[in-house]
């Protein structure tokens, strides 16, 4: 219930969302084309952050799965073909739950 409360507020309150992200945030940008290569040192920046909206399965086109490990919850969203996916990792820190990793929706 504690994570669910955090997750719901994170998805609907943009000010809260920014406060609950560990910037610079580890993660990956999606590849723009087949010649694009992932940057292993990429970090998301607070100034360029695009607010994440509540999950929408797009009429069953996408599915979501949570993997709950001690102190960390990993969220994976993918399309039906499995070709496109995204991942977010949340960790319970001393000040509560925070987003600690984000891999943008794309082909990997």
C-alpha positions in Angstrom: 0.0 0.0 0.0 2.8 2.4 0.8 4.4 2.0 -2.7 1.0 2.2 -4.4 0.2 5.5 -2.6 3.6 6.9 -3.7 3.1 5.5 -7.3 -0.3 7.1 -7.7 0.8 10.5 -6.4 4.0 10.3 -8.5 1.9 9.7 -11.6 -0.6 12.5 -11.0 1.3 15.3 -9.2 4.0 16.9 -11.3 5.6 18.8 -8.4 5.8 15.7 -6.3 7.2 13.8 -9.2 10.1 16.2 -9.7 10.8 16.1 -5.9 10.9 12.3 -6.0 13.5 11.8 -8.8 17.2 11.4 -8.0 18.7 13.8 -10.5 20.9 13.4 -12.5 18.9 10.2 -13.1 20.5 7.1 -14.5 18.9 5.5 -17.5 18.8 5.3 -21.3 17.3 7.3 -24.1 15.5 5.3 -26.8 17.5 4.7 -30.0 16.3 7.0 -32.8 17.4 4.6 -35.6 19.5 1.5 -36.3 22.7 3.6 -36.4 22.1 5.1 -33.0 24.1 3.6 -30.1 23.3 3.8 -26.4 25.4 6.2 -24.3 26.5 4.2 -21.2 27.1 7.5 -19.3 23.7 9.1 -20.1 21.8 10.8 -17.3 18.4 12.4 -17.3 18.5 16.1 -16.3 15.9 17.9 -14.2 15.6 20.8 -16.7 14.8 18.4 -19.7 12.5 16.1 -17.7 9.2 15.4 -19.3 6.5 14.7 -16.7 5.3 11.1 -16.7 1.6 10.6 -16.9 -0.5 7.8 -15.4 -0.2 4.4 -17.1 -2.5 3.8 -20.1 -2.6 0.4 -21.7 -3.8 2.0 -25.0 -6.8 -0.4 -25.2 -4.7 -3.5 -24.4 -1.8 -2.6 -26.7 0.6 -2.3 -23.8 1.1 -4.4 -20.6 2.7 -3.5 -17.3 4.5 -5.7 -14.8 6.0 -4.9 -11.4 8.9 -6.8 -9.9 9.1 -6.2 -6.2 12.5 -6.7 -4.6 13.5 -5.6 -1.1 13.6 -1.8 -1.2 13.3 -1.6 -5.0 10.3 -1.9 -7.3 11.0 -2.3 -11.1 8.2 -1.4 -13.5 8.3 -2.7 -17.1 5.9 -1.7 -19.8 5.9 -3.3 -23.2 3.8 -3.5 -26.3 2.2 -6.8 -27.3 5.0 -7.7 -29.8 7.6 -7.2 -27.1 9.6 -5.0 -29.5 9.0 -1.7 -27.6 9.6 -1.5 -23.9 10.4 0.9 -21.0 11.6 0.4 -17.5 11.5 2.5 -14.3 13.1 1.5 -11.0 12.0 3.0 -7.8 13.9 2.7 -4.5 12.9 3.2 -0.9 15.4 5.7 0.4 15.6 7.3 3.9 13.2 10.0 2.7 10.7 7.7 1.1 10.2 6.2 -2.4 12.1 7.8 -5.3 12.6 7.1 -9.1 16.3 6.0 -9.4 16.4 4.7 -13.1 14.4 5.3 -16.3 14.9 3.6 -19.7 12.8 5.5 -22.2 10.1 3.6 -24.3 11.9 2.3 -27.4 13.4 -0.7 -29.1 16.4 -2.3 -27.3 
